[in-house]
Amino acid sequence: MAARIRKGDEVIVISGRDKGKKGNVLKVMADDNRVLVQGVHMVKRHERQSQTQQGGIVEKEASIHVSNVALIDPDGGEATRVGFRSLEDGRKVRYAKRSGEVID
């Protein structure tokens, strides 16, 4: 199955405690249907000190379910659904259903 949301995409959170926040996708966990979005769903974790980093309470992003995010339309800047279409040269690309603009 082709991925509707990919690493590097700009998304907006459409439900949950961070509704309305925008950010870039840092990681996609396809097996769990979850994504890691920069600056969204921040949680505090107690980290042990290591050779490279200081110990203490660290704030980091937690994953959120892919159904709670929507891709941002490159044309209008609003949330859009993602569709797939084949171009004349045979490539399969994603497009924004709101504006019809090709994403990749």
Biopython code that builds the backbone (N, CA, C, O; Angstrom):
import numpy as np
from Bio.PDB.StructureBuilder import StructureBuilder

atoms = [
    (1, "MET", "N", (0.836, -1.190, 0.000)),
    (1, "MET", "CA", (0.000, 0.000, 0.000)),
    (1, "MET", "C", (0.878, 1.249, 0.000)),
    (1, "MET", "O", (1.868, 1.329, 0.727)),
    (2, "ALA", "N", (0.504, 2.203, -0.814)),
    (2, "ALA", "CA", (1.283, 3.437, -0.902)),
    (2, "ALA", "C", (0.988, 4.327, 0.297)),
    (2, "ALA", "O", (-0.134, 4.355, 0.802)),
    (3, "ALA", "N", (1.991, 5.042, 0.741)),
    (3, "ALA", "CA", (1.843, 5.886, 1.931)),
    (3, "ALA", "C", (1.252, 7.238, 1.547)),
    (3, "ALA", "O", (1.748, 7.913, 0.646)),
    (4, "ARG", "N", (0.189, 7.622, 2.241)),
    (4, "ARG", "CA", (-0.420, 8.931, 1.997)),
    (4, "ARG", "C", (0.365, 10.036, 2.684)),
    (4, "ARG", "O", (0.456, 11.148, 2.165)),
    (5, "ILE", "N", (0.932, 9.740, 3.845)),
    (5, "ILE", "CA", (1.764, 10.692, 4.584)),
    (5, "ILE", "C", (3.181, 10.133, 4.604)),
    (5, "ILE", "O", (3.389, 8.967, 4.941)),
    (6, "ARG", "N", (4.148, 10.958, 4.246)),
    (6, "ARG", "CA", (5.537, 10.503, 4.176)),
    (6, "ARG", "C", (6.436, 11.422, 4.991)),
    (6, "ARG", "O", (6.046, 12.534, 5.346)),
    (7, "LYS", "N", (7.633, 10.948, 5.281)),
    (7, "LYS", "CA", (8.621, 11.726, 6.012)),
    (7, "LYS", "C", (8.918, 13.015, 5.243)),
    (7, "LYS", "O", (9.127, 12.998, 4.030)),
    (8, "GLY", "N", (8.932, 14.129, 5.974)),
    (8, "GLY", "CA", (9.210, 15.416, 5.348)),
    (8, "GLY", "C", (7.972, 16.204, 4.943)),
    (8, "GLY", "O", (8.075, 17.390, 4.630)),
    (9, "ASP", "N", (6.793, 15.563, 4.941)),
    (9, "ASP", "CA", (5.549, 16.259, 4.602)),
    (9, "ASP", "C", (5.181, 17.245, 5.699)),
    (9, "ASP", "O", (5.464, 17.011, 6.874)),
    (10, "GLU", "N", (4.546, 18.354, 5.309)),
    (10, "GLU", "CA", (4.021, 19.288, 6.296)),
    (10, "GLU", "C", (2.566, 18.924, 6.550)),
    (10, "GLU", "O", (1.759, 18.856, 5.624)),
    (11, "VAL", "N", (2.240, 18.690, 7.828)),
    (11, "VAL", "CA", (0.893, 18.247, 8.195)),
    (11, "VAL", "C", (0.302, 19.172, 9.256)),
    (11, "VAL", "O", (1.014, 19.946, 9.895)),
    (12, "ILE", "N", (-1.015, 19.072, 9.427)),
    (12, "ILE", "CA", (-1.732, 19.793, 10.473)),
    (12, "ILE", "C", (-2.485, 18.770, 11.299)),
    (12, "ILE", "O", (-3.030, 17.809, 10.757)),
    (13, "VAL", "N", (-2.518, 18.971, 12.617)),
    (13, "VAL", "CA", (-3.235, 18.055, 13.506)),
    (13, "VAL", "C", (-4.712, 18.431, 13.467)),
    (13, "VAL", "O", (-5.063, 19.592, 13.680)),
    (14, "ILE", "N", (-5.581, 17.454, 13.194)),
    (14, "ILE", "CA", (-7.009, 17.742, 13.035)),
    (14, "ILE", "C", (-7.842, 17.324, 14.234)),
    (14, "ILE", "O", (-9.025, 17.658, 14.300)),
    (15, "SER", "N", (-7.257, 16.597, 15.189)),
    (15, "SER", "CA", (-7.995, 16.254, 16.407)),
    (15, "SER", "C", (-7.012, 15.963, 17.529)),
    (15, "SER", "O", (-5.840, 15.671, 17.291)),
    (16, "GLY", "N", (-7.515, 16.049, 18.768)),
    (16, "GLY", "CA", (-6.678, 15.787, 19.927)),
    (16, "GLY", "C", (-6.257, 17.063, 20.620)),
    (16, "GLY", "O", (-6.722, 18.150, 20.276)),
    (17, "ARG", "N", (-5.375, 16.929, 21.597)),
    (17, "ARG", "CA", (-4.987, 18.073, 22.426)),
    (17, "ARG", "C", (-4.160, 19.096, 21.656)),
    (17, "ARG", "O", (-4.087, 20.254, 22.068)),
    (18, "ASP", "N", (-3.541, 18.703, 20.560)),
    (18, "ASP", "CA", (-2.714, 19.615, 19.763)),
    (18, "ASP", "C", (-3.398, 20.033, 18.469)),
    (18, "ASP", "O", (-2.727, 20.373, 17.495)),
    (19, "LYS", "N", (-4.729, 20.011, 18.451)),
    (19, "LYS", "CA", (-5.493, 20.353, 17.256)),
    (19, "LYS", "C", (-5.114, 21.745, 16.748)),
    (19, "LYS", "O", (-5.069, 22.708, 17.513)),
    (20, "GLY", "N", (-4.844, 21.832, 15.442)),
    (20, "GLY", "CA", (-4.488, 23.104, 14.826)),
    (20, "GLY", "C", (-3.002, 23.335, 14.664)),
    (20, "GLY", "O", (-2.595, 24.217, 13.907)),
    (21, "LYS", "N", (-2.176, 22.558, 15.361)),
    (21, "LYS", "CA", (-0.729, 22.731, 15.247)),
    (21, "LYS", "C", (-0.230, 22.154, 13.924)),
    (21, "LYS", "O", (-0.752, 21.161, 13.417)),
    (22, "LYS", "N", (0.796, 22.808, 13.382)),
    (22, "LYS", "CA", (1.403, 22.356, 12.131)),
    (22, "LYS", "C", (2.841, 21.933, 12.403)),
    (22, "LYS", "O", (3.480, 22.430, 13.330)),
    (23, "GLY", "N", (3.338, 21.021, 11.594)),
    (23, "GLY", "CA", (4.719, 20.585, 11.737)),
    (23, "GLY", "C", (5.111, 19.629, 10.636)),
    (23, "GLY", "O", (4.267, 19.163, 9.870)),
    (24, "ASN", "N", (6.397, 19.342, 10.561)),
    (24, "ASN", "CA", (6.909, 18.408, 9.569)),
    (24, "ASN", "C", (6.982, 17.010, 10.162)),
    (24, "ASN", "O", (7.252, 16.841, 11.351)),
    (25, "VAL", "N", (6.736, 16.009, 9.319)),
    (25, "VAL", "CA", (6.790, 14.620, 9.752)),
    (25, "VAL", "C", (8.256, 14.213, 9.866)),
    (25, "VAL", "O", (9.012, 14.292, 8.898)),
    (26, "LEU", "N", (8.650, 13.772, 11.074)),
    (26, "LEU", "CA", (10.021, 13.338, 11.315)),
    (26, "LEU", "C", (10.200, 11.855, 11.034)),
    (26, "LEU", "O", (11.255, 11.429, 10.564)),
    (27, "LYS", "N", (9.153, 11.059, 11.326)),
    (27, "LYS", "CA", (9.256, 9.608, 11.194)),
    (27, "LYS", "C", (7.867, 9.040, 10.962)),
    (27, "LYS", "O", (6.888, 9.520, 11.534)),
    (28, "VAL", "N", (7.784, 8.019, 10.121)),
    (28, "VAL", "CA", (6.523, 7.316, 9.868)),
    (28, "VAL", "C", (6.692, 5.882, 10.348)),
    (28, "VAL", "O", (7.609, 5.176, 9.929)),
    (29, "MET", "N", (5.791, 5.464, 11.235)),
    (29, "MET", "CA", (5.790, 4.081, 11.719)),
    (29, "MET", "C", (4.622, 3.364, 11.048)),
    (29, "MET", "O", (3.520, 3.311, 11.594)),
    (30, "ALA", "N", (4.870, 2.820, 9.872)),
    (30, "ALA", "CA", (3.808, 2.255, 9.042)),
    (30, "ALA", "C", (3.152, 1.039, 9.691)),
    (30, "ALA", "O", (1.952, 0.828, 9.520)),
    (31, "ASP", "N", (3.910, 0.242, 10.425)),
    (31, "ASP", "CA", (3.352, -0.960, 11.050)),
    (31, "ASP", "C", (2.315, -0.610, 12.115)),
    (31, "ASP", "O", (1.343, -1.341, 12.306)),
    (32, "ASP", "N", (2.525, 0.515, 12.809)),
    (32, "ASP", "CA", (1.629, 0.928, 13.893)),
    (32, "ASP", "C", (0.646, 2.010, 13.468)),
    (32, "ASP", "O", (-0.178, 2.434, 14.277)),
    (33, "ASN", "N", (0.712, 2.472, 12.207)),
    (33, "ASN", "CA", (-0.115, 3.574, 11.699)),
    (33, "ASN", "C", (0.064, 4.839, 12.525)),
    (33, "ASN", "O", (-0.912, 5.511, 12.859)),
    (34, "ARG", "N", (1.323, 5.165, 12.856)),
    (34, "ARG", "CA", (1.606, 6.340, 13.665)),
    (34, "ARG", "C", (2.678, 7.187, 12.984)),
    (34, "ARG", "O", (3.470, 6.693, 12.182)),
    (35, "VAL", "N", (2.682, 8.483, 13.326)),
    (35, "VAL", "CA", (3.688, 9.403, 12.803)),
    (35, "VAL", "C", (4.255, 10.240, 13.943)),
    (35, "VAL", "O", (3.598, 10.456, 14.961)),
    (36, "LEU", "N", (5.481, 10.705, 13.755)),
    (36, "LEU", "CA", (6.148, 11.589, 14.694)),
    (36, "LEU", "C", (6.220, 12.952, 14.023)),
    (36, "LEU", "O", (6.861, 13.095, 12.982)),
    (37, "VAL", "N", (5.566, 13.964, 14.611)),
    (37, "VAL", "CA", (5.498, 15.292, 14.015)),
    (37, "VAL", "C", (6.289, 16.261, 14.882)),
    (37, "VAL", "O", (6.159, 16.266, 16.106)),
    (38, "GLN", "N", (7.106, 17.078, 14.235)),
    (38, "GLN", "CA", (7.989, 18.013, 14.943)),
    (38, "GLN", "C", (7.169, 19.030, 15.732)),
    (38, "GLN", "O", (6.323, 19.724, 15.169)),
    (39, "GLY", "N", (7.427, 19.115, 17.051)),
    (39, "GLY", "CA", (6.790, 20.092, 17.915)),
    (39, "GLY", "C", (5.365, 19.772, 18.327)),
    (39, "GLY", "O", (4.689, 20.619, 18.911)),
    (40, "VAL", "N", (4.893, 18.563, 18.034)),
    (40, "VAL", "CA", (3.514, 18.176, 18.338)),
    (40, "VAL", "C", (3.526, 16.998, 19.308)),
    (40, "VAL", "O", (4.368, 16.108, 19.193)),
    (41, "HIS", "N", (2.591, 16.989, 20.266)),
    (41, "HIS", "CA", (2.442, 15.928, 21.276)),
    (41, "HIS", "C", (3.729, 15.777, 22.075)),
    (41, "HIS", "O", (4.312, 14.695, 22.152)),
    (42, "MET", "N", (4.161, 16.902, 22.675)),
    (42, "MET", "CA", (5.388, 16.906, 23.466)),
    (42, "MET", "C", (5.125, 16.250, 24.819)),
    (42, "MET", "O", (4.123, 16.537, 25.474)),
    (43, "VAL", "N", (6.033, 15.368, 25.230)),
    (43, "VAL", "CA", (5.947, 14.679, 26.513)),
    (43, "VAL", "C", (7.288, 14.806, 27.221)),
    (43, "VAL", "O", (8.322, 15.026, 26.590)),
    (44, "LYS", "N", (7.255, 14.665, 28.547)),
    (44, "LYS", "CA", (8.493, 14.730, 29.333)),
    (44, "LYS", "C", (8.917, 13.314, 29.693)),
    (44, "LYS", "O", (8.098, 12.500, 30.121)),
    (45, "ARG", "N", (10.181, 13.029, 29.518)),
    (45, "ARG", "CA", (10.732, 11.718, 29.826)),
    (45, "ARG", "C", (11.947, 11.889, 30.721)),
    (45, "ARG", "O", (12.746, 12.805, 30.525)),
    (46, "HIS", "N", (12.086, 11.009, 31.704)),
    (46, "HIS", "CA", (13.265, 11.010, 32.562)),
    (46, "HIS", "C", (14.336, 10.177, 31.872)),
    (46, "HIS", "O", (14.163, 8.977, 31.662)),
    (47, "GLU", "N", (15.444, 10.824, 31.522)),
    (47, "GLU", "CA", (16.517, 10.153, 30.781)),
    (47, "GLU", "C", (17.726, 9.977, 31.693)),
    (47, "GLU", "O", (18.072, 10.860, 32.477)),
    (48, "ARG", "N", (18.341, 8.842, 31.573)),
    (48, "ARG", "CA", (19.573, 8.584, 32.313)),
    (48, "ARG", "C", (20.737, 9.272, 31.600)),
    (48, "ARG", "O", (20.744, 9.386, 30.375)),
    (49, "GLN", "N", (21.704, 9.720, 32.364)),
    (49, "GLN", "CA", (22.875, 10.372, 31.785)),
    (49, "GLN", "C", (23.699, 9.351, 31.009)),
    (49, "GLN", "O", (23.881, 8.215, 31.447)),
    (50, "SER", "N", (24.195, 9.777, 29.846)),
    (50, "SER", "CA", (25.081, 8.924, 29.058)),
    (50, "SER", "C", (26.352, 9.706, 28.754)),
    (50, "SER", "O", (26.516, 10.837, 29.211)),
    (51, "GLN", "N", (27.246, 9.102, 27.985)),
    (51, "GLN", "CA", (28.499, 9.777, 27.661)),
    (51, "GLN", "C", (28.265, 11.000, 26.784)),
    (51, "GLN", "O", (29.035, 11.959, 26.826)),
    (52, "THR", "N", (27.204, 10.963, 25.993)),
    (52, "THR", "CA", (26.977, 12.057, 25.046)),
    (52, "THR", "C", (25.973, 13.095, 25.537)),
    (52, "THR", "O", (26.047, 14.250, 25.120)),
    (53, "GLN", "N", (25.039, 12.723, 26.406)),
    (53, "GLN", "CA", (24.015, 13.689, 26.805)),
    (53, "GLN", "C", (23.827, 13.739, 28.310)),
    (53, "GLN", "O", (24.059, 12.767, 29.028)),
    (54, "GLN", "N", (23.397, 14.905, 28.755)),
    (54, "GLN", "CA", (23.126, 15.154, 30.160)),
    (54, "GLN", "C", (21.849, 14.415, 30.567)),
    (54, "GLN", "O", (20.919, 14.292, 29.770)),
    (55, "GLY", "N", (21.807, 13.932, 31.792)),
    (55, "GLY", "CA", (20.606, 13.288, 32.296)),
    (55, "GLY", "C", (19.596, 14.297, 32.783)),
    (55, "GLY", "O", (19.895, 15.489, 32.855)),
    (56, "GLY", "N", (18.402, 13.839, 33.120)),
    (56, "GLY", "CA", (17.374, 14.728, 33.643)),
    (56, "GLY", "C", (16.067, 14.554, 32.907)),
    (56, "GLY", "O", (15.839, 13.548, 32.235)),
    (57, "ILE", "N", (15.215, 15.547, 33.045)),
    (57, "ILE", "CA", (13.903, 15.488, 32.399)),
    (57, "ILE", "C", (14.018, 16.121, 31.015)),
    (57, "ILE", "O", (14.355, 17.298, 30.884)),
    (58, "VAL", "N", (13.736, 15.333, 29.997)),
    (58, "VAL", "CA", (13.872, 15.766, 28.613)),
    (58, "VAL", "C", (12.484, 15.833, 27.984)),
    (58, "VAL", "O", (11.661, 14.939, 28.179)),
    (59, "GLU", "N", (12.235, 16.904, 27.228)),
    (59, "GLU", "CA", (10.959, 17.029, 26.524)),
    (59, "GLU", "C", (11.174, 16.604, 25.074)),
    (59, "GLU", "O", (12.064, 17.111, 24.391)),
    (60, "LYS", "N", (10.348, 15.670, 24.617)),
    (60, "LYS", "CA", (10.485, 15.167, 23.249)),
    (60, "LYS", "C", (9.118, 14.879, 22.659)),
    (60, "LYS", "O", (8.114, 14.856, 23.369)),
    (61, "GLU", "N", (9.089, 14.658, 21.335)),
    (61, "GLU", "CA", (7.839, 14.364, 20.642)),
    (61, "GLU", "C", (7.446, 12.910, 20.853)),
    (61, "GLU", "O", (8.292, 12.015, 20.866)),
    (62, "ALA", "N", (6.135, 12.693, 21.020)),
    (62, "ALA", "CA", (5.594, 11.340, 21.049)),
    (62, "ALA", "C", (4.800, 11.138, 19.768)),
    (62, "ALA", "O", (4.356, 12.103, 19.147)),
    (63, "SER", "N", (4.624, 9.889, 19.378)),
    (63, "SER", "CA", (3.921, 9.613, 18.128)),
    (63, "SER", "C", (2.426, 9.835, 18.292)),
    (63, "SER", "O", (1.878, 9.701, 19.386)),
    (64, "ILE", "N", (1.774, 10.179, 17.178)),
    (64, "ILE", "CA", (0.319, 10.299, 17.158)),
    (64, "ILE", "C", (-0.215, 9.467, 16.009)),
    (64, "ILE", "O", (0.507, 9.177, 15.055)),
    (65, "HIS", "N", (-1.470, 9.085, 16.099)),
    (65, "HIS", "CA", (-2.069, 8.231, 15.079)),
    (65, "HIS", "C", (-2.205, 8.996, 13.770)),
    (65, "HIS", "O", (-2.502, 10.190, 13.765)),
    (66, "VAL", "N", (-1.988, 8.305, 12.672)),
    (66, "VAL", "CA", (-1.991, 8.952, 11.358)),
    (66, "VAL", "C", (-3.369, 9.511, 11.002)),
    (66, "VAL", "O", (-3.469, 10.420, 10.179)),
    (67, "SER", "N", (-4.434, 8.979, 11.613)),
    (67, "SER", "CA", (-5.777, 9.494, 11.327)),
    (67, "SER", "C", (-6.007, 10.858, 11.950)),
    (67, "SER", "O", (-6.974, 11.534, 11.597)),
    (68, "ASN", "N", (-5.147, 11.283, 12.866)),
    (68, "ASN", "CA", (-5.297, 12.580, 13.524)),
    (68, "ASN", "C", (-4.530, 13.694, 12.829)),
    (68, "ASN", "O", (-4.512, 14.822, 13.321)),
    (69, "VAL", "N", (-3.898, 13.408, 11.702)),
    (69, "VAL", "CA", (-3.191, 14.441, 10.949)),
    (69, "VAL", "C", (-3.704, 14.469, 9.516)),
    (69, "VAL", "O", (-4.183, 13.463, 8.991)),
    (70, "ALA", "N", (-3.594, 15.639, 8.892)),
    (70, "ALA", "CA", (-3.952, 15.799, 7.487)),
    (70, "ALA", "C", (-2.837, 16.566, 6.804)),
    (70, "ALA", "O", (-2.217, 17.447, 7.399)),
    (71, "LEU", "N", (-2.593, 16.228, 5.564)),
    (71, "LEU", "CA", (-1.572, 16.902, 4.773)),
    (71, "LEU", "C", (-2.003, 18.336, 4.503)),
    (71, "LEU", "O", (-3.190, 18.604, 4.318)),
    (72, "ILE", "N", (-1.049, 19.254, 4.480)),
    (72, "ILE", "CA", (-1.353, 20.650, 4.172)),
    (72, "ILE", "C", (-1.265, 20.837, 2.662)),
    (72, "ILE", "O", (-0.275, 20.462, 2.034)),
    (73, "ASP", "N", (-2.315, 21.424, 2.089)),
    (73, "ASP", "CA", (-2.389, 21.669, 0.652)),
    (73, "ASP", "C", (-1.293, 22.650, 0.249)),
    (73, "ASP", "O", (-1.224, 23.741, 0.815)),
    (74, "PRO", "N", (-0.432, 22.300, -0.711)),
    (74, "PRO", "CA", (0.635, 23.224, -1.115)),
    (74, "PRO", "C", (0.092, 24.488, -1.770)),
    (74, "PRO", "O", (0.787, 25.503, -1.815)),
    (75, "ASP", "N", (-1.130, 24.445, -2.275)),
    (75, "ASP", "CA", (-1.711, 25.595, -2.964)),
    (75, "ASP", "C", (-2.371, 26.574, -1.993)),
    (75, "ASP", "O", (-2.126, 27.778, -2.064)),
    (76, "GLY", "N", (-3.218, 26.057, -1.074)),
    (76, "GLY", "CA", (-3.983, 26.950, -0.213)),
    (76, "GLY", "C", (-3.518, 27.002, 1.223)),
    (76, "GLY", "O", (-3.884, 27.932, 1.942)),
    (77, "GLY", "N", (-2.724, 26.042, 1.672)),
    (77, "GLY", "CA", (-2.251, 26.026, 3.043)),
    (77, "GLY", "C", (-3.244, 25.464, 4.041)),
    (77, "GLY", "O", (-3.049, 25.613, 5.247)),
    (78, "GLU", "N", (-4.312, 24.817, 3.567)),
    (78, "GLU", "CA", (-5.300, 24.208, 4.450)),
    (78, "GLU", "C", (-5.185, 22.691, 4.393)),
    (78, "GLU", "O", (-4.476, 22.141, 3.550)),
    (79, "ALA", "N", (-5.898, 22.017, 5.306)),
    (79, "ALA", "CA", (-5.876, 20.557, 5.346)),
    (79, "ALA", "C", (-6.534, 19.989, 4.095)),
    (79, "ALA", "O", (-7.535, 20.523, 3.615)),
    (80, "THR", "N", (-5.974, 18.914, 3.575)),
    (80, "THR", "CA", (-6.524, 18.271, 2.387)),
    (80, "THR", "C", (-6.372, 16.766, 2.492)),
    (80, "THR", "O", (-5.512, 16.259, 3.212)),
    (81, "ARG", "N", (-7.217, 16.065, 1.766)),
    (81, "ARG", "CA", (-7.053, 14.632, 1.649)),
    (81, "ARG", "C", (-6.103, 14.341, 0.504)),
    (81, "ARG", "O", (-5.848, 15.204, -0.337)),
    (82, "VAL", "N", (-5.576, 13.119, 0.471)),
    (82, "VAL", "CA", (-4.564, 12.749, -0.513)),
    (82, "VAL", "C", (-5.137, 11.711, -1.461)),
    (82, "VAL", "O", (-5.764, 10.743, -1.032)),
    (83, "GLY", "N", (-4.917, 11.919, -2.751)),
    (83, "GLY", "CA", (-5.321, 10.949, -3.761)),
    (83, "GLY", "C", (-4.114, 10.534, -4.571)),
    (83, "GLY", "O", (-3.038, 11.118, -4.444)),
    (84, "PHE", "N", (-4.293, 9.533, -5.398)),
    (84, "PHE", "CA", (-3.219, 9.045, -6.260)),
    (84, "PHE", "C", (-3.682, 9.103, -7.697)),
    (84, "PHE", "O", (-4.843, 8.829, -8.001)),
    (85, "ARG", "N", (-2.754, 9.467, -8.591)),
    (85, "ARG", "CA", (-3.054, 9.438, -10.020)),
    (85, "ARG", "C", (-1.782, 9.095, -10.782)),
    (85, "ARG", "O", (-0.671, 9.299, -10.293)),
    (86, "SER", "N", (-1.963, 8.576, -11.975)),
    (86, "SER", "CA", (-0.835, 8.234, -12.829)),
    (86, "SER", "C", (-0.635, 9.337, -13.858)),
    (86, "SER", "O", (-1.591, 9.804, -14.477)),
    (87, "LEU", "N", (0.592, 9.739, -14.033)),
    (87, "LEU", "CA", (0.922, 10.754, -15.032)),
    (87, "LEU", "C", (1.108, 10.101, -16.392)),
    (87, "LEU", "O", (1.093, 8.876, -16.513)),
    (88, "GLU", "N", (1.284, 10.941, -17.424)),
    (88, "GLU", "CA", (1.448, 10.423, -18.788)),
    (88, "GLU", "C", (2.699, 9.561, -18.941)),
    (88, "GLU", "O", (2.723, 8.616, -19.729)),
    (89, "ASP", "N", (3.745, 9.903, -18.171)),
    (89, "ASP", "CA", (4.989, 9.132, -18.275)),
    (89, "ASP", "C", (4.953, 7.847, -17.455)),
    (89, "ASP", "O", (5.950, 7.126, -17.402)),
    (90, "GLY", "N", (3.819, 7.546, -16.810)),
    (90, "GLY", "CA", (3.656, 6.285, -16.099)),
    (90, "GLY", "C", (3.938, 6.352, -14.615)),
    (90, "GLY", "O", (3.761, 5.358, -13.910)),
    (91, "ARG", "N", (4.381, 7.526, -14.112)),
    (91, "ARG", "CA", (4.667, 7.637, -12.687)),
    (91, "ARG", "C", (3.373, 7.757, -11.889)),
    (91, "ARG", "O", (2.422, 8.401, -12.332)),
    (92, "LYS", "N", (3.341, 7.133, -10.708)),
    (92, "LYS", "CA", (2.204, 7.245, -9.797)),
    (92, "LYS", "C", (2.557, 8.300, -8.758)),
    (92, "LYS", "O", (3.545, 8.160, -8.037)),
    (93, "VAL", "N", (1.752, 9.355, -8.679)),
    (93, "VAL", "CA", (2.057, 10.462, -7.784)),
    (93, "VAL", "C", (0.872, 10.745, -6.864)),
    (93, "VAL", "O", (-0.265, 10.369, -7.149)),
    (94, "ARG", "N", (1.173, 11.422, -5.745)),
    (94, "ARG", "CA", (0.123, 11.873, -4.833)),
    (94, "ARG", "C", (-0.338, 13.254, -5.276)),
    (94, "ARG", "O", (0.441, 14.040, -5.815)),
    (95, "TYR", "N", (-1.628, 13.540, -5.039)),
    (95, "TYR", "CA", (-2.126, 14.878, -5.329)),
    (95, "TYR", "C", (-3.087, 15.313, -4.234)),
    (95, "TYR", "O", (-3.696, 14.481, -3.561)),
    (96, "ALA", "N", (-3.217, 16.622, -4.062)),
    (96, "ALA", "CA", (-4.114, 17.188, -3.066)),
    (96, "ALA", "C", (-5.513, 17.217, -3.646)),
    (96, "ALA", "O", (-5.730, 17.805, -4.706)),
    (97, "LYS", "N", (-6.469, 16.590, -2.969)),
    (97, "LYS", "CA", (-7.834, 16.546, -3.471)),
    (97, "LYS", "C", (-8.511, 17.909, -3.414)),
    (97, "LYS", "O", (-9.433, 18.166, -4.188)),
    (98, "ARG", "N", (-8.076, 18.786, -2.515)),
    (98, "ARG", "CA", (-8.689, 20.115, -2.393)),
    (98, "ARG", "C", (-8.413, 20.972, -3.626)),
    (98, "ARG", "O", (-9.320, 21.609, -4.161)),
    (99, "SER", "N", (-7.151, 20.986, -4.078)),
    (99, "SER", "CA", (-6.777, 21.860, -5.190)),
    (99, "SER", "C", (-6.455, 21.093, -6.463)),
    (99, "SER", "O", (-6.452, 21.678, -7.547)),
    (100, "GLY", "N", (-6.182, 19.789, -6.356)),
    (100, "GLY", "CA", (-5.801, 19.002, -7.522)),
    (100, "GLY", "C", (-4.329, 19.096, -7.861)),
    (100, "GLY", "O", (-3.890, 18.534, -8.864)),
    (101, "GLU", "N", (-3.552, 19.803, -7.037)),
    (101, "GLU", "CA", (-2.130, 19.988, -7.317)),
    (101, "GLU", "C", (-1.329, 18.749, -6.937)),
    (101, "GLU", "O", (-1.604, 18.109, -5.923)),
    (102, "VAL", "N", (-0.332, 18.415, -7.762)),
    (102, "VAL", "CA", (0.532, 17.258, -7.510)),
    (102, "VAL", "C", (1.475, 17.571, -6.358)),
    (102, "VAL", "O", (2.059, 18.654, -6.307)),
    (103, "ILE", "N", (1.627, 16.619, -5.425)),
    (103, "ILE", "CA", (2.453, 16.831, -4.231)),
    (103, "ILE", "C", (3.906, 16.435, -4.473)),
    (103, "ILE", "O", (4.817, 17.187, -4.127)),
    (104, "ASP", "N", (4.135, 15.241, -5.074)),
    (104, "ASP", "CA", (5.536, 14.841, -5.308)),
    (104, "ASP", "C", (5.945, 15.267, -6.691)),
    (104, "ASP", "O", (7.082, 15.032, -7.099)),
]
sb = StructureBuilder()
sb.init_structure("model")
sb.init_model(0)
sb.init_chain("A")
sb.init_seg("    ")
for serial, (resi, resn, name, xyz) in enumerate(atoms, 1):
    if name == "N":
        sb.init_residue(resn, " ", resi, " ")
    sb.init_atom(name, np.array(xyz, "f"), 0.0, 1.0, " ", f" {name:<3s}", serial, name[0])
structure = sb.get_structure()
